[in-house]
Amino acid sequence: MKKSLYMKYGSRVTSGMAECLYDRVLGDPELAPFFANVDIDRLRDHVADFLTVLTGGPDIYQGRDLRDAHDGYAISKDQFERVMGHIAAAATELAIEPQDIETIATAIRSYEDDVVSG
């Protein structure tokens, strides 16, 4: 039986990834304005929970539906791609193996239509 990415990497792929990702996103002048009035610590927790489920861990995500959470932000395809770049860079920094980064990216991309609206 193949081990889930959640089991393989533990908190690196959940809270570590959320922490590193938002450090990068908040430093990106094009993306940072989206988070001006957001409780970033709470968001990091939600994203860590989302990543837990996404990578094969327990179903602990209690955040909003992704379409509802991103509604009204008019997120463009280019902005989504910028975030995907930050996800890949964060995963690389956390020593996630390239094939596993691709697996995570593919899973996240399955939600693109729920996020992109602009």
N, C-alpha and C positions, 0 to 999 in steps of 0.2 A: 504494500500500500504506500502510495506516494505521500510524503509529508506536506502539509499545507504551508504556504508562505508565512502564515501566522506562526506556525510551530517552528519553522526554519529560522526565522529572524526575531521573533518575539517583539519586544517593545520598539526595536529599531524601525520596524515597518509600520508601526501604529503611532504612538506618541512621539517617537523620534522623528518620523517622517513629517508629522503635522507641525512639530516645532520648527524643523529646518525649512519646510516649505513656506510657512508664514514669515519667517525671518527674511527669506528671499523675496516673497511677494510684497511685503511691506517696504522693502528697499527698491522696488521697481516703480519708478515715477509714473508709469502708465497704469499700473494696477493698484497702487497704494490708495488712491482716492476712493476706491470702492469700499474701503475698510475704515474710513474716517470716523464713522459713528457706530462701529461694531465692537462689541466686547470680545476682543481677540483671544483672551484666555478661554472663554466659553466656546468660541468657534474652534480653537485648537482641540479642545476636548471632544466636540462633536465630530470633527474630522478624524481624530484618532479612533473614535468608536466606529465611524464609517469604514475606515481602513481595516479595522479589526474584522468586520463582517466581510468586506471585499476580499481579504486575503485568507479567508477560511476559518476565522476564529468564531467565537460565540456571537450570537445575534444580540448585541447590546446597544445598537444604535437607536436612540430615541429622539433624534432630531426631526425636523420637518422634512416632508417630501422634497426632493431636490428641485423639482419644478417650482414649487411654492417658495422655497427658500431663495431662489434666484430671480423670481418674477419681479419685474420692474427695474432691474438693473441694466437692461439693454446691453448685455454682454455680447461682444462681437466674436466671430470665428477667430480673428487675429488675437484677441485678448485670451480666448480659450487656449489657443496654441502657445501663447506666452506662459500661461499657467502650466501647461503640459511640459514646457521646457524647464520650468522651475521644479516640477515634480521629478523629472529625470535627473536634474542636477542634484536635488536633495537626496534622491535614492543613491546616486553615484557616491556622493559625499559620505553616506552611511554604509558604504561597502555592500550594497545590494548587488547581486550578480546581474550582468546585462540581460540575460534571458528572463530573469525574474522582473526586472524593470519593465521589459516589454510586456510581460503578462499583466502587471499592474496597470500599465498605460492602456492596454487594450480594454481592460475591465472598466477603467475610468472613462475611456472614450465611448463606452456603451451608454453613458449618461449625457453625452454631448447635446442631444436634442432637448434635454431637460434644463440645460444651463444656458445655451446660446439662444439669444432672442433678438439681437441687434444687428 
